[in-house]
């Protein structure tokens, strides 16, 4: 199966945050997030595991009680049910994979 970027519909999640669901399989989903400087993703949790790759930009990611400043090439992992959030220091592009897929992102 193949997925084209041009078919991925941009959705504004909150001000300064746009999501595109890029691909979905039976047990995983990949999404792109474009985050503007100063945007914040409030701490939240969900039943899916989340693995993220920072394509560009800089942000502080908090997973549970741990925070780190990440930039292009860095990755992070948020286990299922663990609170996580972010503050964007410099406009960023992040690609996240969720397992299983998030129903609310379909």
N, C-alpha and C positions, 0 to 999 in steps of 0.2 A: 504494500500500500504506500502511496506517496501523498505528500501534503505540500501545497504551494503557499509561500509567504503571502502572496497577493490575495489568497482566499481567507487569510486570518483576519477576522473582524476586530478592529480596535474598540476597547471598552474602557471608558474612564471610570475607574474604581472609586477614587477620591481625587480631589484637586491635586494635580501634580503627579498622578499615577495612572498610566495607561497599560492595560493588559491585552495581550493577544494569545489565544489558545492556538498553538502551532501544530500540535499533533496529539493523537490519543490512540492508545491501544487498549487491550482488555484489562491490563493491570497497571498502566502508567499513563501519564499525561505530561506534555512539555508546554510551558507557557513562557512568553517573553514579557518583561516588564520594563517600561521606560519611565524613569523616575526623575523629576525635576529637582534642581538644587533647593534644599530647604523642606522638601516633602517629608512627611513622617508616616510610617506605617505603624499604627498603634499595636501594642503587644496583644497577641491573640494566639489561639491554638486551634487545631483541627485534627480529625482522626487519621489524616494522611501523613506519611513521611514526606519530607521536603528536602530536596538536594538542590542547591543553587550554585550557579557559576556567574561571576561578575565579568561581563564582556568589556565594559568600559565604565569610567567614573570612579567615585569614591563614596563609601557609605559606612556607617557604623551599624553593625548587625548585633542584636542581642538575642541569644538563645538561652533560655532558662536564666541562670545567674551570671552568665559569661557574655562579655561584649568584646568585639574586635573591630578595628578599622580595616576594611577590605577594599581592594582596588583590582584593576584588570588582571585576570588570571587566577584570582583567589576563589575559593569555594567555601560553602558552609553546609551544614546538615542540621535540620530540626527534626528530632524524633516525633512520632505521632503523639499528640496530646501535650507536648511541651510548649509553653508560651515563647513567642519570638516576635520581634519587631525590628524596625530600622529607622535611621535618620540619614537623609541623603546630604552629603557634604559637597558633592559635585555631580552634575547630571550623570545619571547612570543607566546602563542597559544591563539587565540581569535575566538569565534564562534559568527557570526552575523546572524541576521534574517532580511530580507528585505521584505517590503510589499508596493506595489505588487512586484512580482519577477523581478529581473534585467534581461532584455533580453540579455545583453552583457555577463552575467555569465552562460547562459544556454549552 
